[in-house]
């Protein structure tokens, strides 16, 4: 009886670990990956974003604006994790933990003008280097009127 209980506990822990791994971002393959919204090849990998659904399905986007368009269409209960990339390091960052530089004239693959960073300091440096733009948080992104909403 004790061994059965221990076996069930271990099995439950392993299942929980596997589920969490399913919510990790996948690497981008620019030869085959295309944006789910605009169907463009994802060649500018540092601008790529991903939405991972609770069933483990990974949707890839070439621009953060495309991911927000997807979020507007998708039932939020189905979304497990959202990821953006630091454009300088290619590091994956959970959307809610990233910092953003925005200017409508910043180049991004679909011209949404939002660039993501792992640190506030790097986002500020980017804005300073570009000589324009605003520092944004996740909450400000949620309030933004994206091009597809206008």
Residue frames as qw, qx, qy, qz and C-alpha x, y, z in Angstrom:
[[0.000, 0.886, 0.464, 0.000, 0.00, 0.00, 0.00],
 [0.314, -0.804, 0.096, 0.497, 2.78, 2.39, 0.92],
 [0.413, -0.160, 0.597, 0.669, 4.66, 1.64, -2.32],
 [0.235, 0.615, 0.669, 0.346, 1.52, 2.28, -4.34],
 [0.119, -0.940, -0.249, 0.200, 1.02, 5.64, -2.65],
 [0.385, -0.613, 0.346, 0.597, 4.66, 6.60, -3.29],
 [0.402, 0.158, 0.698, 0.571, 4.37, 5.51, -6.94],
 [0.130, 0.807, 0.550, 0.168, 1.25, 7.66, -7.43],
 [0.239, -0.892, -0.025, 0.382, 2.96, 10.69, -5.85],
 [0.410, -0.371, 0.524, 0.648, 5.99, 10.33, -8.12],
 [0.328, 0.422, 0.718, 0.446, 3.76, 9.89, -11.15],
 [0.012, 0.916, 0.398, -0.047, 1.82, 13.06, -10.29],
 [0.308, -0.773, 0.199, 0.518, 5.03, 15.07, -9.84],
 [0.414, -0.097, 0.655, 0.624, 6.39, 13.87, -13.19],
 [0.230, 0.661, 0.657, 0.280, 3.13, 14.74, -14.92],
 [0.113, -0.943, -0.190, 0.251, 3.20, 18.24, -13.41],
 [0.379, -0.563, 0.409, 0.610, 6.79, 18.77, -14.56],
 [0.384, 0.203, 0.716, 0.546, 5.95, 17.66, -18.09],
 [0.129, 0.838, 0.526, 0.065, 3.00, 20.02, -18.26],
 [0.206, -0.878, 0.055, 0.428, 5.19, 23.00, -17.27],
 [0.421, -0.283, 0.591, 0.627, 7.75, 22.07, -19.94],
 [0.357, 0.540, 0.689, 0.326, 5.01, 22.18, -22.54],
 [0.027, 0.958, 0.276, -0.074, 4.69, 25.89, -21.82],
 [0.449, -0.545, 0.307, 0.638, 8.29, 26.70, -22.74],
 [0.461, 0.752, -0.135, -0.451, 8.92, 28.59, -25.99],
 [0.879, 0.194, 0.342, 0.270, 10.17, 26.76, -29.04],
 [0.331, -0.413, 0.372, 0.762, 13.10, 27.92, -31.08],
 [0.533, 0.711, 0.062, -0.454, 12.29, 29.72, -34.31],
 [0.604, -0.004, 0.629, 0.491, 13.27, 28.06, -37.58],
 [0.212, 0.612, -0.079, -0.757, 13.31, 30.88, -40.16],
 [0.051, 0.171, -0.825, -0.537, 13.29, 28.33, -42.98],
 [0.208, -0.325, -0.885, -0.262, 9.85, 26.97, -42.10],
 [0.110, -0.539, -0.646, 0.528, 8.17, 29.06, -39.38],
 [0.007, 0.442, 0.372, 0.816, 5.51, 31.55, -40.46],
 [0.187, -0.018, 0.412, -0.892, 3.37, 33.97, -38.48],
 [0.131, 0.386, 0.906, -0.111, -0.01, 32.55, -37.62],
 [0.204, 0.729, 0.380, -0.532, -1.75, 35.89, -38.26],
 [0.302, 0.781, -0.198, -0.509, -0.05, 37.46, -41.31],
 [0.942, 0.236, 0.230, 0.070, 1.48, 34.29, -42.78],
 [0.328, 0.855, -0.390, 0.098, 4.87, 35.99, -43.26],
 [0.824, 0.101, -0.433, 0.351, 8.10, 34.04, -42.75],
 [0.529, -0.846, 0.028, 0.058, 9.66, 34.66, -39.35],
 [0.751, 0.416, -0.153, 0.490, 13.08, 35.81, -40.52],
 [0.024, 0.638, -0.346, 0.688, 13.70, 38.62, -38.01],
 [0.646, -0.239, -0.715, 0.124, 13.94, 36.14, -35.13],
 [0.261, -0.062, -0.510, 0.818, 14.61, 38.73, -32.41],
 [0.362, -0.065, 0.013, -0.930, 11.16, 40.22, -33.01],
 [0.510, -0.165, -0.790, -0.298, 9.38, 36.84, -32.87],
 [0.449, -0.260, 0.485, -0.704, 6.77, 36.11, -30.22],
 [0.362, -0.070, -0.915, -0.167, 4.93, 32.96, -29.17],
 [0.632, -0.260, 0.214, -0.698, 1.63, 32.06, -27.57],
 [0.226, 0.096, -0.969, 0.042, 1.43, 28.65, -25.94],
 [0.661, -0.317, -0.217, -0.645, -2.01, 27.23, -25.35],
 [0.599, -0.414, 0.558, -0.399, -2.90, 25.03, -22.40],
 [0.965, 0.153, 0.176, -0.117, -3.09, 22.01, -24.71],
 [0.674, -0.357, 0.427, 0.486, 0.60, 22.59, -25.62],
 [0.572, 0.654, 0.351, 0.349, -0.03, 24.10, -29.06],
 [0.371, -0.502, 0.079, 0.777, 2.56, 26.78, -29.89],
 [0.426, 0.830, 0.329, 0.146, 1.55, 29.68, -32.14],
 [0.547, -0.248, 0.136, 0.788, 4.40, 31.76, -33.56],
 [0.228, 0.933, 0.274, -0.056, 4.26, 35.37, -34.70],
 [0.645, 0.342, 0.035, 0.682, 6.70, 37.64, -36.53],
 [0.039, 0.435, -0.120, 0.892, 5.71, 40.79, -34.62],
 [0.016, -0.179, -0.744, 0.643, 4.24, 41.51, -31.19],
 [0.431, 0.189, 0.010, -0.883, 1.30, 43.25, -32.87],
 [0.592, 0.052, -0.687, -0.417, 0.35, 40.00, -34.61],
 [0.315, -0.122, -0.875, 0.346, 0.37, 38.24, -31.23],
 [0.178, 0.223, 0.449, -0.847, -1.94, 40.90, -29.79],
 [0.555, 0.131, -0.353, -0.742, -4.28, 40.42, -32.74],
 [0.527, -0.034, -0.847, -0.059, -4.30, 36.69, -31.96],
 [0.125, -0.143, -0.735, 0.651, -4.96, 37.45, -28.26],
 [0.386, 0.138, 0.088, -0.908, -7.98, 39.53, -29.24],
 [0.670, 0.100, -0.501, -0.539, -9.42, 36.54, -31.15],
 [0.531, 0.040, -0.834, 0.145, -8.44, 33.72, -28.77],
 [0.677, -0.652, -0.253, -0.231, -10.29, 32.75, -25.60],
 [0.003, -0.750, 0.520, -0.408, -7.95, 33.94, -22.84],
 [0.805, -0.362, 0.384, -0.270, -8.72, 30.81, -20.82],
 [0.957, 0.274, 0.026, 0.094, -6.94, 28.75, -23.50],
 [0.434, 0.742, -0.353, 0.370, -3.65, 30.71, -23.27],
 [0.842, -0.400, -0.222, 0.287, -1.04, 29.27, -20.91],
 [0.500, -0.542, 0.123, 0.664, 1.98, 31.52, -21.63],
 [0.472, 0.868, 0.106, 0.111, 2.95, 34.41, -23.89],
 [0.686, -0.381, 0.193, 0.589, 6.57, 35.08, -24.81],
 [0.384, 0.919, -0.086, 0.000, 8.50, 37.87, -26.51],
 [0.842, 0.056, -0.057, 0.533, 12.20, 38.08, -27.29],
 [0.288, -0.799, 0.109, 0.516, 14.77, 40.60, -26.17],
 [0.672, 0.740, 0.023, -0.001, 15.77, 42.10, -29.51],
 [0.086, 0.841, -0.531, 0.060, 19.39, 42.46, -28.43],
 [0.271, -0.437, 0.847, -0.137, 20.02, 39.02, -26.88],
 [0.560, 0.018, -0.692, -0.454, 17.27, 36.82, -28.41],
 [0.005, -0.010, -0.870, 0.493, 16.39, 35.74, -24.84],
 [0.358, -0.498, -0.675, -0.410, 12.79, 34.57, -24.42],
 [0.039, -0.039, 0.497, -0.866, 10.88, 36.61, -21.82],
 [0.030, 0.577, 0.808, -0.110, 7.37, 36.13, -20.49],
 [0.111, 0.652, 0.372, 0.652, 5.29, 38.95, -21.96],
 [0.423, -0.854, -0.270, -0.141, 4.21, 40.29, -18.57],
 [0.689, -0.573, 0.039, 0.441, 7.83, 40.54, -17.34],
 [0.587, 0.276, 0.267, 0.713, 9.28, 42.35, -20.38],
 [0.042, -0.704, -0.098, 0.702, 9.87, 46.06, -20.94],
 [0.550, 0.565, 0.529, 0.313, 9.02, 47.74, -24.21],
 [0.114, -0.394, 0.167, 0.897, 10.15, 50.65, -26.33],
 [0.408, 0.632, 0.656, 0.065, 7.47, 52.09, -28.57],
 [0.093, 0.553, -0.153, -0.814, 7.50, 54.56, -31.40],
 [0.749, 0.513, 0.331, -0.257, 5.33, 54.27, -34.48],
 [0.487, 0.788, -0.354, -0.129, 8.45, 54.87, -36.58],
 [0.423, -0.475, 0.771, 0.031, 10.51, 52.02, -35.07],
 [0.565, 0.288, -0.661, -0.402, 11.10, 49.28, -37.59],
 [0.547, -0.117, 0.784, -0.267, 9.44, 45.96, -36.71],
 [0.241, 0.043, 0.884, 0.397, 8.46, 43.18, -39.16],
 [0.072, 0.623, 0.732, 0.265, 4.83, 44.31, -39.46],
 [0.125, 0.433, 0.034, 0.892, 5.42, 47.97, -38.51],
 [0.502, -0.714, -0.481, -0.080, 3.70, 47.89, -35.12],
 [0.144, 0.753, -0.249, 0.592, 6.67, 49.80, -33.64],
 [0.700, -0.631, 0.216, -0.255, 6.94, 47.86, -30.35],
 [0.578, 0.452, -0.635, 0.241, 10.33, 46.43, -29.36],
 [0.812, -0.552, -0.104, -0.160, 10.83, 44.17, -26.31],
 [0.283, 0.595, -0.616, 0.433, 13.64, 43.91, -23.75],
 [0.687, -0.277, -0.638, 0.209, 14.45, 41.81, -20.69],
 [0.421, -0.411, -0.394, 0.706, 15.44, 44.90, -18.67],
 [0.059, 0.940, 0.305, -0.144, 14.10, 48.40, -18.24],
 [0.337, -0.699, 0.311, 0.549, 17.65, 49.74, -18.49],
 [0.390, -0.024, 0.706, 0.591, 18.17, 48.26, -21.97],
 [0.221, 0.733, 0.620, 0.175, 14.82, 49.56, -23.17],
 [0.115, -0.937, -0.080, 0.319, 15.79, 53.06, -22.00],
 [0.390, -0.470, 0.512, 0.604, 19.18, 52.79, -23.73],
 [0.385, 0.341, 0.734, 0.444, 17.46, 51.79, -26.97],
 [0.091, 0.900, 0.425, -0.011, 15.11, 54.79, -26.78],
 [0.263, -0.833, 0.175, 0.454, 18.07, 57.09, -26.09],
 [0.445, -0.193, 0.652, 0.582, 20.07, 55.60, -28.99],
 [0.295, 0.536, 0.699, 0.371, 17.12, 55.99, -31.37],
 [0.079, -0.009, -0.033, 0.996, 16.47, 59.54, -30.15],
 [0.535, -0.145, -0.175, -0.814, 12.72, 58.88, -29.90],
 [0.581, -0.170, -0.785, -0.129, 10.19, 56.59, -28.32],
 [0.545, -0.536, 0.219, -0.607, 8.51, 55.80, -25.04],
 [0.090, 0.183, -0.942, 0.265, 9.17, 53.22, -22.35],
 [0.708, -0.205, -0.203, -0.645, 6.14, 50.96, -21.92],
 [0.333, -0.203, 0.861, -0.325, 5.09, 48.22, -19.54],
 [0.014, 0.218, 0.955, 0.201, 2.84, 45.25, -20.21],
 [0.113, 0.636, 0.625, -0.438, -0.15, 47.20, -18.82],
 [0.163, 0.625, -0.149, -0.749, 0.49, 50.00, -21.31],
 [0.045, 0.131, -0.844, -0.518, 0.59, 47.46, -24.15],
 [0.080, 0.433, 0.893, -0.097, -2.84, 46.24, -23.09],
 [0.135, 0.743, 0.347, -0.557, -4.19, 49.82, -23.38],
 [0.114, -0.376, 0.503, 0.770, -2.53, 50.46, -26.77],
 [0.689, 0.555, 0.212, -0.415, -4.73, 50.90, -29.85],
 [0.528, -0.173, 0.700, 0.448, -3.07, 48.45, -32.21],
 [0.117, 0.260, -0.502, -0.816, -3.27, 49.05, -35.97],
 [0.184, -0.231, -0.895, -0.334, -5.91, 46.37, -36.44],
 [0.105, -0.578, -0.702, 0.401, -8.19, 48.11, -33.90],
 [0.000, -0.455, -0.013, 0.890, -8.22, 51.48, -35.62]]
